């Protein structure tokens, strides 16, 4: 059956837009279905702070996105983790692992603007916006037909592969009949820009407590990106605190390693919920990013994992006769299995273990923190995961990734 595009991507957020750029780089005809109209940023591109692993920085550089950032990213050269009430701490230094830094911190809004600039330069892609995925239609064996609603009404698009990149509450996943397991961590995450008495020194901090983590990420503008978890039952009361009271609460939770907290910007609140699709592929369809798995933000694994989904898929599609073939989707599942499973286990296990107040767990956690601090092989394993190197890594994530897209950037 005749098709309009080789690939149709549903969702123009972080992962969907990145996938469109990766496919455009290798000349694949792509449709990008975006809910937001031209000139409007998707809600995901807000003031949240994104921690990019080294592998992610490599890939986004090869795609020309890092060069398009207007604001300077913050460098993560050290990672410090500790837990209130437990002995020991973990300090990872990139220099000890032959790296200048583990990754970078980018404000989501800045990242969205850089993606938008690159998307405006698509050569093989068509953007449908504002448009919404309404469901599937009869498409036959050679393609998928999708119903799309836009300002002109409803129409049909056909593609040999449909990619669901439409977030944790994925309509594509529901339309495919793929179930998802959901776990609510009973935490709410307050996100804001934070200024301290001392200028950030390229150290990313994670302070763990019963209510969840409090993280400080070094931004490029001299501030920290704050993520402060509170129990869901306390979230409404915390949201009503004025800036001084909120800063005092965060200072008490975090401690004084970064100095005195001076000011805080506008706050937003997000639930900490884990959503894991029971399958990531269906006939001529695949789920990537949060549509496939949405993680607790502890350890900053979510977007990095989703980007590796997208880049692995793009790598397999490059040069393939049929991007939606059963064999290609099986290869995708096989290649993503180790990275996905290990990252899900790490994130969920860490979130559960570090927020459990049981007294018998404290000596075990303390022993683990002391062991990581003393055993180089354990540090190397953690450092490799922090830099995004788990399982079979997509070629663009490696340091020798081609950067031919960089010359196409207009600043």
ABEGO torsion letter per residue (X at the ends): XBBABABBBBEABAAAAAAAAAAAAAGBBBBBBBABBBGBBBAABBABBBBBBAAAAAAAAAAGAAAABABBBBBBABBBBBBBGBBEBBBBBAAAAGBABAEBBBBAAAAAAAAAAAAAABAABBBBOBBBBAEBBBAEAABBBBBBBBAAEBBBBBBABBBBAAEABBAAAAAAGBBBBBBBAGBBBBBBBBBBABBBAGBBBBBBBAAEBBBBBBBAAGBBBBBBBBBAAAAAAAAABBAAAAAAAAAAAAEAAAEBBABBBBBBBBBBBBBBBABABBBGBBBBEAAABBBBABGGAAAAAAAAAAAAAAAAABGBABAABAAAAAAAAAAAAAAAAAAAAAAAAAAAAAABABAAAAAAAAAAAAAAAABAAAAAAAAAAAAGBBEBBBAAABAABBAAAAAABBX
